[in-house]
Amino acid sequence: MKLNIYCDHSEFCSLFLFEQIKIDANDYHIGTILFRDGTKVEFERYHPGFIWDVVSEVKEKQNTVTFEDFTKHPKLNIFNPEPNSLIIFDRWYIEQNLVHMKDLLGIDWMNKLFDMWKQRNVRVLFNFAFYESLLYETFMYDFITFDFPFKHLKLTDYPLFKDKKDFKFDKFYNLFHYIKHNLQHLWENRDHKPFSPVDKVRNKIPCKSHTIKKDYLFQSLQMKPRPHRVYLIEKLIKTNLKDYGIITLNKEEYMHYCDINKIPLKTWDNNWNQNEFFYSYESDFLLNDWEFLQDGGITEAMAGNRHGNHTKDYDEKLVFDRSYIDIAGETHVLYNTMFPTFTEKGTQPVLFEKMFILYGANEFYKSFEQIGGYTFLDELMLPKDYITITDPYKQADLIIESLRKLSKVDFSEIVIESKDKILNNKEIMLEYYDKIISETYNFILDSV
């Protein structure tokens, strides 16, 4: 059996995370997948190519561009795929290539491409599980719900699409995107020996063992200063708890946030769906300039590289090892979305073998507990009803009370006592992802 597959290497590893992969010694696009049930599949992997780059290249040479230019171009493989092949699309390719193609080249181009895939019996796996409920309901909705004429399967983490034709729903399908995008640095060195990608997640995330005695109790790492995050930051500074932790913001994002707060009609995250929590916090703290914040103990996050891979820095620069607890404020609690949701803010500390406190993230706590995860409310001195409180500002107040108490104890002893639970959390998350991603394999191997 042979599988012709169009995707990048990190998508390939995320899809077949738990299988054995052998890459050819002379060509890393060719190899074998040995599934745990004994199935052996030869594969050849092609990069999809970037539509924007090809348009720029062709138009620079001849001004005009035609569909046939794409089908003949060596860098745009998805416009001339092998019959019975498989294509994988994750968030950024969908947004920056397929949606742009429709918007900038027109529906005729899209129809021609989709008809070609249908005629060649191409199967497409769309990953529409990438944490962005606001996008699902607005800009991406039409594309997500489009009735594609070729064989396809749509992964989703959002209940809006649950039980719809050609969709598979699970709130943890977003792990595909996290592993593919945030952990792609694991796959940068090609390994020609047989390997199972999950071994790198288990053994190389984090990149070194945790230090038992750490410099800080907590770190509150954020790029964007959402209102509830600024509320917590102000509380940490005014109570001097900032001395027990690390607080980050990105300067550009902070300046943008201050500018938006001067505008009556706020357009944030490209929508107008802000709820009452977005407007619940007002303070003169927001009038401070960036230098004041830096003097107050705030560290700039991703200076000059705010679009870089935050998780790669978190790992390779040993950011994960600076504190015992990661604290994060969930974005979507500030918006009127149709369903509660969560992002990577809970996933990351679990996979990096850490304790965490989230605010505005009740849906993560609930979903993680449902698959067997442990949330450390007792160890973190938070009330048992913490994850039922819908107001993120009330949760932030409880975090302050928690940190006051925890700052008076040797937290390393709590971590040592909780080590088995911390490590078990990581395994629970990985095993659950194994379960749900394996459910796509019948579709993936169809026609092989």
N, C-alpha and C positions, 0 to 999 in steps of 0.2 A: 504494500500500500504506500502511496506517496501523497503528501499534502503540499500543494503550492499555496503559500500564505503570504499576504501582503500586510506588513506591519513593521514597526521598529523593534529593535532587540529587547528593549525594556518591556514593551507590550507582550512580546513573546514569552518572556520570563514570568510576567505577572499572570498570564493565561495558564501556563503550564508549570506553575510554581512548585507543585508537589511531585512532578514526574521526573524521571531521569532523562537528561539531555546529553547527547554526544554530538559535538560539532566537528566537522571535517577539519583535518589538520591544515589543509591548504586553502580552504574557503569557508569562512564562518557563516556564510549564508546557507550552507548545506549541512545536513546532519540527520540524526535519528532521535525520535522520542520513544522511550520505552515506558509504557504505562504500567501502573502497578498491577493491573489484571493480566499482564503478559502481552498485551497488544503492542506490536512494534510498527511504528509509522516513520517512513522516510519523509523528510521535508526539504523544501527549498524555499527560503525566505527572501522576499523582494521588498525593498523600501517603496512605500506608496508614491513618494515624490511630492513636491510642494507646488500647487497650482499657481500661486502668486509669483514664485520665482520663474516658472516657465513662461508665464505671460510676459513678465518683464524682459526675459531673454529674447523671446520671439519678436515682441514689438520693437525692441531696440534694433533688430536686424531688418525688419520689413514693415514696420508700422502696424499692419493688420494682423489679426490672429484668427484662425479658423479651428473648428473642432478636429479636422484632420491633422493640423499641426500638433495637437495634443496626442493623438493616437500614434503618431510616428516618433514622438520625442522620447529619447532613451532615459530621461530623468523622471518620466511621469508614467510609472508602470500600471497604475490602476486604470488608465485609459486604454490599455491593451493587455488585459489579464489573461492568464491561461484558463481554458475551460475547466469547470468543476473546482475552481480555486476558492479560497477563503480570504476575505478582507476584514481587518480589525480597525475600527475607528473609535478613538477616545475623544475626550472633550475638545482639546485644542485643535485637533485636525478637523473635527466637525465644524467648529466655530470659524476657524481661520481659513479653511479651504472650501468645504462643501457649501456652507451658508454664503460665503463670499462669492463663490462661483455663481450661485443663483442670483444674488443681488447685483453683481457686476457684469456677468456675461449673459444672464437670462435663463428663462425656464426651458428654452429649446435645447440649450447645452445640457442641462440636467436631464431632460427626457432622453436625449440621445445616449448619454452615459448609462442611465438606468436601463434602457432597452438593451444595450450591449451586454450588461451584466445578466439580464434575464435570458438572453439568447445563449449566452455561454454557461448558463447554470452556475453562476457565481453566487456564493453565500456571503452575507455581510453580517458581522456581529457589531452592533452599535452599543457602546457603553454610554448610556445616558444617566449614569450614577456618578455624579461628581459634586455633590453637596449643595448645588445651587438652586434651591426651590424658587427663588425669585426669577431666575432665568427660565426655569421650567414653565412657569406660569405666564411669562411675557415673551421676550424675544425668541426663545427657542421652541415655544409651544408648537407652532405650525410645523416645524421640521420634525420634531419628536413624534408628532401624531400623524405624519404623512404616511399614506398607505403605499409603501414602496412596491413596485411591480416584481421585484426579484426576491429570492429567498432571503429572509433576514430574521434576526432575533435582536430584541432591544432589552438591554439590562437597565433596570431603574431602581433607585432607592427611595422613590416618592410615591405615596399611596394614591395620588391622582391618577396614576397609570396602572394601578393594580388590577389584575384580571382582564385587562384589555388584550385584544388579539395581538399576537407576536411579541408580547412583553413578558419578561420574567422579573418579578419584584422581590427584593429583600433590602432592608435598610442597610445591610452591610455589603451590598454590591459595590459601594463606593471604595471599598478596599482595593478593587482592581485599579482605580485611578490613583489612589495613594501609593500603592506599591510601584506602579508603572512610572508615575511622575516624581514623587518625593524620594523614592529609594533608587532612582535610576543610576545613582553613582555606584551602586553595588555591581552593576553589570558592565562598567566601563572597560574592565580588563577581560578580554575574551579568554575563556577557559576551554582548551581542547580536550581536557580529560572529562570523562562522564561526570556530570554534576546534577544535583537537584537544587534549583534556585532557592527553595525555602531554607536550605542549610545556611545560606548567607544571611537570610533574615534572622534566623535563630542564633547564629554564631558571630555575625558581624554587625548586628544592630543591638546595642550600640557597638561602636568600633573598639571599645575596650571595656573591661570590667569597671563597675562603679567603685569610686573611692568610698570607703566606709565613713571617714570623717570629712565632711564637705564644708566649704567656706560659708555657705548661705543656707538658711532654712528654706527659702522659696525663691522662685523667679516667676515674674509676670511678664511674659514676652508677647508683645504685640507690635504690629506695624501700624495699624490704623487706630486712631483714638476715638472709638465709638463712645457715645455719652456714658454708658454704664461702666466702660473701662476707665474713662477719665474720672468718674465718680470714685472708683476704687483707688485709683492712683492718688487723688487728692487726699483721701482718707489715710492711705499708707504714709504719705508725707507728713500730714498733720499729726499723726499719732507716733511718728518716729519709727514705725515698723519698717519703713524703707531701709533702715540700717541692717535688717535681717534678711534682705533679699536683693534681687536685681530686677529693675523695671526698665523696659525698653519701649521706645516709640520711634517711628521714622519721621525725620524732620519735615520732609516734603508732605507727607500725609498729615502731619499736625498742622502745618500752615494751610493746607487745603481745607481741613476741618474747621479751622478758625474762620476762614473766608466764607464757607457755607453757612456758618451760624449767623452771619450778618444778613443773609438773604431770607425774606419771608417765605417764599415758595422753595422749599429745600428739595433738590433732586439729588438723592444719595443712592449709590448703587444703581443708577440709571432707572429709578422708579420713584413714584410718589406714594408708596404704600407704607410709609412710616406710621407706627402706631403710637399710643400714648407714652410708652416707655422711651421713645426717641426724644420726647419733649419734656420728660419728667425732671431732668437735671439741668439746672441753670446755676452758674457760679462765676464769680469774678476770676476764678482760677483760669478760665479760658481766655482771659485778657492778657495773660502773661506771655512774654516773648520766649523764644526757644532757649535763649541763654539762661533765663531764669529756671527753666525746667532742668537744664543740664546741671546748673549749680545746686538744684534740689536733689540731685542724685539719679536723674533719668539718663540712661545710656541710649545713644542713637542705634537703631536697628538697621542693618543692611545699608549702611551709608554708601551712597553712590551706586547701589546695586539692588534696588528695592524689588526688581523683578527676577532676581536670582533665585536659586533653589534654597529656601530657608532651611529645609531639613538637612541638606548636605552640610551647611555651615553648623547647624545644631549638632551634627554627628562629628564631622572631621575636626572642628575647632573645639571639641569637647565641651560645648555649651551645656549639654545634657548633664554633665558631671559636676556642675557648679552648685547645684542645690538638691535638696531632698524632694521638694514638691514643685510641680508645675501648676500654675494658676492661669486660667484663661476664661475670657468672656465670649460666649457664643454670639455670633452676628445676628441670626435670624429672629432672636427674641424681640428685636426692635421693629419688626415688620409684621404686617397683617398678611400672613401666608395662609393658604388653604389648609395646610397640615403642619404639625410640628416637625422639625427636622434637626439635623446636627451636621457638623463638619468634621474636619480632621483633628480638631482640638482635643478630642478624647482619644482618638486612635493613636496619636503620636506618643503620649506618655506611656500608654499600655505597651506598645511595641518596643519602647526604649527602657522598659522595666523600671518605671517610676510610679510614685503616688501622684494623684492629681486632685485639684479642686476646680470645678467648672461652675460658672454662674450663667444663667440663661440657657442651660443645656440639659434640662430635665429629660428631654427625649433620648439623649445619649445614655444617661444613667438608667432609664427605664429599659431601653433596648439592650444595653450591655448586661444588665441583671437577668433579662429574659434568656440570654444564651449561656448564663452561668457565671458571668463576671462578678467580681467583688469590688465594691466602691469605697471602702475604707472610711466610712462616715464616723465610726467610733474612734478609730485611731487618729483621725484628724479633728476630733472634738467638735463635730458638727451635729446638730440635732437630727433625729431620725426622720423628721418630716422635711428636711432640707430640700429634697428633690421633688417635693410637691408644691413648693413656694413658687408662684408664677412671676413675682416681681423681682427682677434681677438686682435692684437696688437693696431690697431686703436681704437677698442672698449675699450681696457684697458686705453689708453690715455684719452678717454672721461670719463671714470670712475674716473680717477684722477681729472679732471676738475670738475666733479660733486661733489666729496667729498670735494674739496676745498671750493666750495660754501656752501654745506650743513653743513660743520664744523662751519660755522659762524652764523647758525640759531639754534633756539631751536626746534630740530626735533620732540620732543614729541608732539608739537602742530600739526605738519603735520600728525603724526600717529593718534592723536585723531580725526582730521577732516576726516581721511581716514578709520576710523574703520569699517564703514558699508561695504565699498568696500573690505576690507581685509577679513572680515567674509564671505561676499558673494562669494569671490573667492573659499574659502574652500567648500562651499555648492555647487557651480557650478561643481567643480571637483568631489565631491561625487555623485551628481545627475547624472553626465554623466557616471560615472563608474556603477552606478545602471542600467542605460539604457543598456550598452553594456554587462555587465555580465549576466543580465536577459535573454539576447538573447541566452545564452547557455543552458537554463533550459529545453527546449524541448529535446535536446540531453541527458542531464543528467538524466531526468526522463523517458526516453524511456525504455520500458520493465519493468517498476516498477509496 
